[in-house]
Amino acid sequence: MDEDICPAGAAAPSGRPRVAVVGHVEWTTIAGLDQVPAAGEVIHAERLWRGPAGGGAVAAVRLAELTGGCTFFTAFGDDHAGQRSRAELERRGVRVLAASRAGPTRAAVSMVDRSGERTTITLGERLQPAAADPFDWGELASFDAVFFTAGDAALLRRARQARVLVVTAREFTTVLDSGVRVDAMVGSGCDPAERCDPALLRRPPDLVVSTEGHRGGVFTCGGQPPRRYRPARAPGPLVDTYGVGDNFAAVLTYALAAGSATVEALDLAARHGAACTARRGPFAAGPTPGRRAARA
C-alpha cells in the first residue's frame, strides 16, 4: 500500500461523514501550578478548567465540531458528575447514549506546570460501555467512522461494522482479544501505557501512528517501513498539553472517514493537535454545534 492511500480503502461519503465514539468520560479538573510538587510538599494551584474529558469525551466533542454532530456511546455513574457530563456534552453538539452504572463517575485532576506539561491523576474506576448494554449496536454499521477508546472485546467486534475503525493504542489488549482488524491505531510514543507491538496482532492495522509531541511522529502504512510526519506549528504560546493526543486522534478519524490520503490526514491531525496547545482545556471556548472546522 502506498503511504498516500487512505488505509480504510473504501469510498468516502459524498457529504459530511457520520461519526461515532465508543469510550469513556472523566469529570476533569485542570489545575495550574508552577511545578509538580515534590514528595511531602504542599502547594497552591489555580483551577483553570473543569468539565467532561478523558479520551472518549474529548474526541466526541472535536468530531461534533468537525462534522456537525457525533454519537457518543459511553457509561456514567449515577451521580451529579454524570449528569453534568451529559449536559455539557449535549450542549456541545454530542448525541450521548450512556449506560448507567452504580457508583460515581470517574474523576481526574490534571496538573499543568509553567512549561505547559500536564500530569494527570485519575480517581475511581474507569466506566466504559459494554456489548451487553441495551443499545442498538446495529447502528454502528451506519457510521463512516468509529473511534474506540474504551469498551470490551465484544463491543469492539460490533464497532468493526463501521466503514473505518480507529482505536487508541491504550486498547491494544482489547484489539488482541477481539481478533478484529482495525483500520488505524494511534497512540503516544512518549507514554509507556500506549506503546505496543502491532506485529503481535493476527491482522495488523493498515495504519499505525505513534505521536511524539513537538517532534511530529512516526507512522507505518500497510506494513511498509516506518516514516515520519512533520510537526505543526502552534498558533500561539504553549498554554497546556491536556487533550492534545485525543484531539489528534479525533481529527485523524474524521480525515480518514472523509476519504483523505494518509499523509493529508496526518497533517490535518497534527495542525489541530498543535492548536490545542495554545488554549486552556481540551475544547474550544464555547459550544459550536453545526460548524465544520476548516481543513486549512
N, C-alpha and C positions, 0 to 999 in steps of 0.2 A: 504494500500500500504506500503510495506517495504521501509525504508529510503534509501536502496541501489538500488532501481529500478529507471530507467530513467523515469521522470514524463510524457514524451510525450507518452510513451507506444507503440511506433511504431518502425518498423525495421530501423536500421541505414543504411546509404548509404554504398555501397561497397568501394567507393573511398573517395576523399575529399568531405565533404558536400558542397552543394551550398547554399550560404547565402546572405541575403539582410538586409539592414537597411532602415526603414522609419522614417525620422526625420528631425532635424533642424541643422543649421550651425550658428555659431557666429564668426565673424572675431575678433580674440582674441589677446590681448597683455598681456603677463605675466611680471610683474614688481617686482623686488626685492627691499626690504627696510628693515630697522632694525625693525620697528614695525609699525602697522597700525596707522595712525595719529589720534590724538585727535581732538575734535571739534575746528575749527579755526586755527589749526596748518598747516604750510606749510613745506613740507619735500621733499627731493630729492630721486628719485627711479632710479634704473638701469633696462633698458629693457633687460629681459632675453630671451624672445621668442616671436615670432609673427606668426600667421597662422590661418587657419580654424580649429575651435574647436567647443565646445558645445557637448552635449551627442551624437548626431547623427553622426557628423563628426569623433569624436574620436573613436567611436565604429566601424565605417566603415573602418577606416584605420587599426585598430587592426585585424579585421576579414579578411581584404585583406592580411595582413601579415601571418595569420594563414592558410588560405585556398588557397592563390594564386590569389584571386580576390573576390570582394564584390560589389554588385549592391546597389547604394545608391539613394533612392527616396527622393527628398528634394525640397526646393524652395530658390531662390536667389533674391536679389534686382537687379534692373537694374543699377548697379554701378560697380566701379573698384574693390571693395572688393568682390563682387560676382564673377567677372571674375577671380580674383586671387585665390579665394577659389576653384573654379572648376579646375584651372590649377594645383594647389598644390595637391588636392585630386587625380586627374588623374595621376599625377606624382608618387603617392604612390600606384598605382595599383587599385584604386577605379573606377568602372564604374559609372559615375554620370548621373542621369536622374533628371534634375532640372526644375521645373516650374519657370517662370519669374514673378516677382511681381514689380509693380510700387513703386519706393521709394528705400531707402537704405537697404542694408543687415545689419542685426543686428550686433552691435559691443559689445565687452566686454573687461573689464580691470580686471585682476586678480592680486591682490597684495599678494606677498608671503613674510612673515616676516622671521626673522632669525631662527625661530623654524621650518620653513618649512610649516607652516599652511597657507592656502590661503583664501582670502576674495575677492569675485567677484562682480563686478558691471556690469550690462548689460545696453546697450544704444539702445533704439529703440524697435519697435515691433518685437516679435518673428515671423519669417516667417516659415511656415510649409506647407507640401503638403496636398492636399485635394482630396477626391474621384472624384471631378469634374474636376481635371486636366486631360489633354488629353494624358494619358499614357495607355499602355496595362496592365491594372491591373490584367488581367487573368494570367500574367506571375508569379504573386505571388504564384500560385499553384505549380509552378515548383521548389520552393526553399525548401530545407530541414529545414531551419530555417529563421525566420524574427525577428529582434529586432526592436521594435516600441518605439520611443522616442518622437514623436510629430505628430499630424495629427487629423483629425476629426473622429467622431464615425463611419461614413460610410466607411471611409478608413480602420479603424481598423477591421471592419467586412470583408473587402476584404482581409486584411492581414491574417485573420484566415484560408485562403486557404492553407497556408504553413503547412508543417508537424509539425513543432514546432513553437510556437508563444511565444516570451518573451517580456514583457512590463515593462518599468520603472514605479516605484510606483508614480512618478510625474504625470503620466497619469491615475491615478485611476478613476477620474471623467469620462474620456473618456471610460474607460472599463465599468464603471457603465452604461453610456448612450448607449453603443453599445449592451449590453446584451450578448456578446460573452464570451466563456470560453477561458482563456489564460492558457498556459501550465506552465508558470513561471512568477512571478512578483518579481522584485528586486529593492531595494531602500536602502537609508542610514537611519539607526536608529538614527543618530546624526543630521539629517536635518529635521526640522519640516515640510518642504514642501513635504517630502517623506514619512511621516507617514500616514498610512491608516488602515482601518479595512476591510480585505477581507471578513469577515463574512457578510458584507452588500451586497455582490455580489450574484446574483441569482445562479451563478455557480462559486464557489471559485476556484482559481488556484490550480493545482496539487502541485506546489512548490512555497512557498513564502520565500524570503530571505531578511533579514534586516542586513546590514553590520554595523560593529562597529569599523572600523579602525584597530588599532594595537591590539584590543581585539578579533579580529575574527568576529563572528557574530552569528545570530540565524536563523534557518530555520524550517519551518514546511512542512511536506510532506504528501499529501493525507489525511489531517485532523487529523493526529496524533499529540501528544503533541510536543511542540517546543523542538528543540535540538540545541546544539551549534556546530559550526565548528571552528576548530583551526586557529589562525592567522598564517601567513607565515613570515619567516624572510627575511628582505630586503637584497639584495646583497651588499649594501654599506650604507654609511651615508645618513641620510634624506636630500634631496635637496628641493623638494617641493611635495605637495599632489595634485596638479591640475591634473584632469583626472583619478585619481585612481579608483573611482567608475565606471566610464564609461568603463575603461579597464576591470575591474572585470566583469561587465555585458556582455561585448562583448565576453570574454573568456568563461563565463558560457553558453552563447548562442551557441558558437562553440562546446563546450563539449557535450551539450545536443543533438545538431544536429548530432554529431559523434556517438551517442549511449552510451555515458559514463553514469555510475551509478551516482546518485545524489551526494554521498559523494566524489567520484572521481572528478566530475565536479566542486564542490565547492573548493576542494583542489587545482585544477589547476587554477581556477579563483583567489584564494587568493594569489597564488605564483606570478601570473602575475601582480596583483594589487600591491603587495609589491615591485616588481621590478620597477614599475613606480615611486615609491617614491625616487629612487636613481638616477634619471636623471632630467634634466631640460625639462619642457614641457611634453605634453601627448604622444608624439611619440618617436620612436627610432631616432637615429641621422640622418638617411637618408632613402630614399625610398627603400623598399625591396620587390617589386612585384615578385610573383612566389616562394618565400621562405616560407616554412612551419615552424612555430615555434616549438621548441622541447616540448614534453609533460613533460619531466623530469626536 
